[in-house]
Amino acid sequence: MKQTSLMKKRMYRFRKNKRAWICLWIFGILFLISLGAEFIANDKPILVRYKGAFFFPQIKNYSELIFGGEFDIDADYRDPYIISKIEDEGWMIRAPIRYSYDTINYNTPGPVPSRPTTDNWLGTDDRGRDVLARIIYGFRISILFGLTLTFFSSIIGIAAGAFQGYFGGLRDIMFQRFIEVWSGMPTLFLLIILSSVVEPNFWWLLLITLLFGWMTLVSPVRAEFLRVRNFEYVQSAKAMGMKDSRIMFVHILPNAMISAFTYLPFILGGSITTLTSLDFLGFGLPVGSPSLGELLSQGKANLHAPWLGISSFVTLALTLSLLVFIGEGCRDAFDPRRNV
């Protein structure tokens, strides 16, 4: 009951921080929108009705013969001929942005990268792909990568910190020396080297980054366990024969999670920055994948097309700013020294 009341007070403090509360809503809305990227930016219609039948091109590929075409190939829903055939016998609902992240616009008003137009709201990149569509898909990948990395790194970091703080002694000293050596490694260079050894993909990059990204939560969790392990209720539990694992994760860990929770938005921001850096240097996601870092790299290589660098920079700066403000709100709300 006391824990529930304390959590309500902390949530009330977080909501009182209007900047953090508004940023949380903005970030949540943007992330939810990006999850439905296929319905916002896609070269395939959401729904097609032709000769009384319904078709779902985003789920299944259809031959253009079905819509009155002449060849047994996948229908190109941007082809004026196919569009006219469908509209003569039915209708279709299209996404607001009629380009996917890998769709090439062959009808740009000039050489690529082409300037923003009513067709390509933020212009195209150096391969004729719609910049806004790539930003939407790239934002989704960045957030999903950051959330996944934050989740797994938090589990490893919390477990390592709990082990050190609870048992202490020689095990704590040896583990701490290992962390000091491991954290002193030139992380970015090692990530580049490891990424260049194999063909990178989402899960491989996640694994490589996880090797060096799990240490953030070790120190606060370790400090909390060192502080609490000699409390009377812990000693009483030991005297009653309770298992160490139950004492650690049932009785001590909930207290340690308070300090660890405030780090999560900053870990998420750092994960996004790491992926962006690797993509910018060319050691990140496979070629052609939607990426904010790749757009930044294109902006650097095409200074005559400022919309590339500006759009990707604004997206990245907005994302990191939102996470920083959310993190500050969590830190202030969960600070035990603050009053309601």
C-alpha positions as CSV (number, residue, x, y, z in Angstrom):
1,M,0.0,0.0,0.0
2,K,2.8,2.3,0.9
3,Q,4.6,1.5,-2.4
4,T,1.5,2.2,-4.4
5,S,1.0,5.6,-2.7
6,L,4.7,6.5,-3.3
7,M,4.4,5.6,-7.0
8,K,1.3,7.8,-7.3
9,K,3.2,10.7,-5.8
10,R,6.1,10.2,-8.2
11,M,3.7,10.0,-11.2
12,Y,2.1,13.2,-9.9
13,R,5.5,14.9,-9.8
14,F,6.2,13.7,-13.3
15,R,2.9,15.1,-14.7
16,K,3.5,18.4,-12.9
17,N,6.7,18.7,-15.0
18,K,4.8,20.0,-18.1
19,R,7.8,20.0,-20.3
20,A,8.5,16.3,-19.6
21,W,4.9,15.3,-19.8
22,I,4.3,17.1,-23.1
23,C,7.5,15.6,-24.6
24,L,6.4,12.1,-23.5
25,W,3.1,12.6,-25.4
26,I,4.8,14.0,-28.5
27,F,7.4,11.1,-28.5
28,G,4.6,8.5,-28.0
29,I,2.5,9.9,-30.8
30,L,5.4,10.1,-33.2
31,F,6.4,6.5,-32.4
32,L,2.9,5.2,-32.9
33,I,2.6,7.0,-36.2
34,S,5.9,5.5,-37.3
35,L,4.7,2.0,-36.4
36,G,2.0,2.4,-39.1
37,A,4.6,3.7,-41.7
38,E,3.3,1.3,-44.4
39,F,-0.1,3.1,-44.2
40,I,1.5,6.6,-44.4
41,A,4.2,6.2,-46.9
42,N,3.9,3.4,-49.5
43,D,3.8,3.0,-53.2
44,K,1.2,0.3,-52.9
45,P,-2.5,1.2,-52.2
46,I,-4.0,0.3,-48.8
47,L,-7.1,-1.1,-50.4
48,V,-8.2,-1.8,-54.0
49,R,-11.7,-2.5,-55.2
50,Y,-11.8,-3.9,-58.8
51,K,-14.8,-5.4,-60.5
52,G,-16.6,-5.9,-57.2
53,A,-13.7,-7.7,-55.5
54,F,-11.4,-6.3,-52.8
55,F,-7.6,-6.5,-52.9
56,F,-5.0,-5.8,-50.3
57,P,-1.7,-5.0,-52.2
58,Q,0.3,-4.3,-49.0
59,I,-0.4,-7.8,-47.8
60,K,-0.2,-9.8,-51.1
61,N,1.4,-9.2,-54.5
62,Y,-1.0,-9.2,-57.4
63,S,-0.3,-9.6,-61.1
64,E,-1.2,-6.8,-63.3
65,L,-3.2,-9.3,-65.4
66,I,-5.8,-9.2,-62.6
67,F,-6.4,-5.5,-63.2
68,G,-6.5,-5.7,-67.0
69,G,-2.8,-5.4,-67.7
70,E,-0.8,-7.2,-70.4
71,F,2.0,-8.9,-68.5
72,D,2.2,-11.5,-65.8
73,I,4.3,-9.3,-63.4
74,D,3.6,-7.6,-60.2
75,A,1.3,-4.7,-60.7
76,D,3.0,-1.2,-60.5
77,Y,0.4,0.9,-58.8
78,R,2.2,4.1,-59.8
79,D,1.9,3.3,-63.5
80,P,-0.7,5.5,-65.1
81,Y,-1.9,2.6,-67.3
82,I,-2.6,0.4,-64.3
83,I,-4.2,3.3,-62.4
84,S,-6.6,4.0,-65.3
85,K,-7.5,0.3,-65.5
86,I,-8.3,0.2,-61.8
87,E,-10.3,3.4,-61.8
88,D,-12.3,2.4,-64.8
89,E,-13.7,-0.6,-62.9
90,G,-13.4,0.4,-59.3
91,W,-11.3,2.6,-56.9
92,M,-8.3,2.4,-54.6
93,I,-7.3,4.0,-51.3
94,R,-3.7,5.2,-51.3
95,A,-1.3,6.3,-48.6
96,P,-0.9,10.1,-48.1
97,I,2.8,9.7,-49.3
98,R,2.8,7.6,-52.4
99,Y,6.4,6.4,-51.9
100,S,8.0,3.8,-49.8
101,Y,11.5,4.1,-48.4
102,D,13.0,2.3,-51.4
103,T,10.7,3.7,-54.1
104,I,12.6,5.6,-56.8
105,N,10.9,8.6,-58.4
106,Y,11.9,8.6,-62.1
107,N,9.9,11.8,-62.8
108,T,11.8,14.3,-60.7
109,P,11.8,17.9,-61.9
110,G,15.6,17.9,-62.1
111,P,18.6,15.8,-61.4
112,V,18.8,13.9,-58.1
113,P,18.9,14.8,-55.3
114,S,15.9,16.9,-56.4
115,R,14.4,19.8,-54.4
116,P,11.2,19.6,-52.4
117,T,8.0,19.6,-54.5
118,T,4.3,18.8,-53.9
119,D,5.1,15.3,-55.0
120,N,8.2,14.8,-52.8
121,W,7.5,17.1,-49.8
122,L,11.2,17.0,-48.5
123,G,12.8,16.3,-51.9
124,T,14.6,13.1,-52.9
125,D,18.0,11.8,-52.1
126,D,20.8,11.1,-54.4
127,R,19.1,7.9,-55.7
128,G,15.7,9.5,-56.3
129,R,14.0,8.1,-53.2
130,D,11.6,10.2,-51.2
131,V,13.3,11.8,-48.2
132,L,10.2,12.1,-46.0
133,A,9.3,8.4,-46.5
134,R,12.9,7.4,-45.6
135,I,12.7,9.6,-42.4
136,I,9.5,8.0,-41.3
137,Y,10.9,4.4,-41.8
138,G,14.3,5.4,-40.4
139,F,12.8,6.9,-37.3
140,R,10.9,3.7,-36.6
141,I,14.0,1.5,-37.1
142,S,16.0,3.9,-34.8
143,I,13.5,3.8,-32.0
144,L,12.9,0.0,-32.2
145,F,16.7,-0.5,-32.2
146,G,17.1,1.8,-29.2
147,L,14.2,0.2,-27.3
148,T,15.5,-3.3,-27.9
149,L,19.1,-2.4,-27.0
150,T,17.9,-0.6,-23.9
151,F,15.8,-3.6,-22.8
152,F,18.6,-6.2,-23.1
153,S,21.4,-3.9,-21.8
154,S,19.2,-3.0,-18.8
155,I,18.7,-6.7,-18.0
156,I,22.4,-7.5,-18.2
157,G,23.5,-4.3,-16.3
158,I,21.0,-4.8,-13.5
159,A,21.9,-8.4,-13.1
160,A,25.7,-7.5,-13.0
161,G,25.2,-4.7,-10.6
162,A,23.0,-6.8,-8.3
163,F,25.6,-9.6,-8.3
164,Q,28.4,-7.2,-7.4
165,G,26.6,-5.3,-4.8
166,Y,25.0,-8.2,-3.0
167,F,28.0,-10.5,-2.7
168,G,30.7,-7.8,-2.5
169,G,34.2,-8.9,-1.4
170,L,36.6,-10.4,-3.9
171,R,33.9,-11.0,-6.5
172,D,32.9,-7.4,-6.5
173,I,36.5,-6.2,-6.8
174,M,37.3,-8.6,-9.7
175,F,34.1,-7.7,-11.6
176,Q,34.7,-4.0,-11.0
177,R,38.3,-4.2,-12.4
178,F,36.9,-6.1,-15.5
179,I,34.3,-3.3,-16.0
180,E,36.9,-0.6,-15.7
181,V,39.1,-2.3,-18.4
182,W,36.1,-3.1,-20.7
183,S,34.7,0.4,-20.4
184,G,38.1,1.8,-21.3
185,M,38.0,0.2,-24.7
186,P,37.6,2.5,-27.7
187,T,34.0,1.5,-28.2
188,L,33.2,3.2,-31.5
189,F,36.4,1.9,-33.2
190,L,35.7,-1.6,-32.0
191,L,32.1,-1.4,-33.3
192,I,33.4,-0.3,-36.7
193,I,35.9,-3.2,-36.8
194,L,33.4,-5.8,-35.8
195,S,30.8,-4.4,-38.2
196,S,33.3,-4.6,-41.0
197,V,34.0,-8.3,-40.4
198,V,30.6,-9.5,-41.3
199,E,27.7,-8.2,-43.3
200,P,25.7,-6.1,-40.8
201,N,22.0,-6.4,-40.2
202,F,19.6,-5.3,-37.4
203,W,20.2,-8.2,-35.0
204,W,24.0,-8.4,-35.6
205,L,24.4,-4.7,-34.9
206,L,22.3,-5.1,-31.8
207,L,24.5,-7.9,-30.5
208,I,27.7,-5.9,-31.3
209,T,26.4,-2.8,-29.6
210,L,25.1,-4.8,-26.6
211,L,28.7,-6.0,-25.9
212,F,29.6,-2.4,-24.9
213,G,26.3,-0.9,-23.9
214,W,25.3,-2.9,-20.8
215,M,27.5,-1.1,-18.3
216,T,25.4,2.1,-17.7
217,L,23.1,0.6,-15.0
218,V,25.8,-1.4,-13.2
219,S,27.0,1.4,-11.0
220,P,23.7,2.7,-9.6
221,V,22.3,-0.8,-9.1
222,R,25.6,-1.9,-7.4
223,A,25.5,1.1,-5.1
224,E,22.0,0.4,-4.1
225,F,22.7,-3.2,-3.3
226,L,25.8,-2.3,-1.3
227,R,23.7,0.1,0.7
228,V,20.8,-2.2,1.4
229,R,22.5,-5.6,1.8
230,N,23.3,-5.0,5.5
231,F,19.8,-3.8,6.4
232,E,17.9,-5.7,9.1
233,Y,15.2,-7.1,6.8
234,V,17.9,-8.5,4.5
235,Q,19.8,-10.1,7.4
236,S,16.6,-11.5,8.8
237,A,15.7,-13.1,5.5
238,K,19.2,-14.7,5.4
239,A,18.8,-16.0,8.9
240,M,15.4,-17.5,7.9
241,G,17.2,-19.5,5.2
242,M,15.8,-17.6,2.2
243,K,17.6,-18.0,-1.1
244,D,20.0,-15.3,-2.2
245,S,18.3,-15.0,-5.5
246,R,14.9,-14.3,-3.9
247,I,16.4,-11.7,-1.6
248,M,18.2,-10.0,-4.5
249,F,15.3,-9.9,-7.0
250,V,12.3,-9.8,-4.8
251,H,13.3,-7.6,-1.8
252,I,16.2,-5.5,-2.9
253,L,15.8,-5.0,-6.6
254,P,12.5,-3.0,-6.5
255,N,14.4,-0.3,-4.5
256,A,17.3,-0.3,-6.9
257,M,15.0,0.0,-9.9
258,I,14.0,3.5,-8.8
259,S,17.4,4.9,-9.6
260,A,17.9,2.6,-12.6
261,F,14.6,3.7,-14.1
262,T,15.7,7.4,-14.5
263,Y,18.6,6.3,-16.7
264,L,16.4,4.5,-19.3
265,P,15.5,7.6,-21.5
266,F,19.2,8.5,-21.7
267,I,20.2,5.0,-22.5
268,L,17.6,5.0,-25.3
269,G,19.0,8.3,-26.7
270,G,22.6,6.9,-26.6
271,S,21.5,3.8,-28.4
272,I,19.9,5.8,-31.2
273,T,23.0,8.0,-31.5
274,T,25.2,4.9,-31.7
275,L,23.2,3.4,-34.6
276,T,23.1,6.8,-36.3
277,S,26.9,7.1,-36.0
278,L,27.5,3.7,-37.5
279,D,25.1,4.4,-40.4
280,F,26.8,7.8,-41.0
281,L,30.2,6.1,-41.2
282,G,28.9,3.3,-43.5
283,F,29.2,0.5,-41.0
284,G,25.5,0.3,-39.9
285,L,22.4,-1.2,-41.5
286,P,22.6,-2.9,-44.9
287,V,22.8,-0.6,-48.0
288,G,19.4,0.7,-48.9
289,S,17.9,0.5,-45.4
290,P,16.1,3.6,-44.2
291,S,18.5,5.3,-41.9
292,L,18.9,8.8,-40.3
293,G,22.6,8.3,-40.3
294,E,22.7,7.5,-44.0
295,L,20.7,10.6,-44.7
296,L,23.1,12.7,-42.7
297,S,25.9,11.2,-44.8
298,Q,24.1,12.1,-48.0
299,G,23.7,15.6,-46.7
300,K,27.4,15.9,-46.1
301,A,28.2,14.6,-49.6
302,N,25.6,16.8,-51.3
303,L,26.0,20.3,-49.8
304,H,24.1,21.7,-52.8
305,A,21.0,19.8,-51.5
306,P,20.6,21.3,-48.0
307,W,17.2,19.6,-47.5
308,L,19.0,16.2,-47.0
309,G,21.1,17.3,-44.0
310,I,18.5,19.7,-42.5
311,S,15.7,17.2,-42.5
312,S,17.7,14.4,-41.0
313,F,19.4,16.7,-38.5
314,V,16.0,18.2,-37.3
315,T,14.6,14.7,-36.9
316,L,17.5,13.4,-34.9
317,A,17.8,16.6,-32.8
318,L,14.0,16.5,-32.0
319,T,14.1,12.9,-31.0
320,L,17.1,13.3,-28.7
321,S,15.7,16.5,-27.2
322,L,12.4,14.8,-26.4
323,L,14.2,11.9,-24.7
324,V,16.5,14.2,-22.7
325,F,13.5,16.2,-21.4
326,I,11.6,12.9,-20.6
327,G,14.7,11.7,-18.8
328,E,15.0,14.9,-16.8
329,G,11.4,14.6,-15.8
330,C,11.9,11.0,-14.6
331,R,15.0,11.9,-12.7
332,D,13.2,14.7,-10.8
333,A,10.1,12.7,-10.2
334,F,11.9,9.7,-8.8
335,D,14.4,11.7,-6.7
336,P,13.7,10.7,-3.1
337,R,15.0,14.1,-1.8
338,R,12.2,15.9,-3.6
339,N,8.8,16.6,-2.0
340,V,5.4,16.7,-3.8
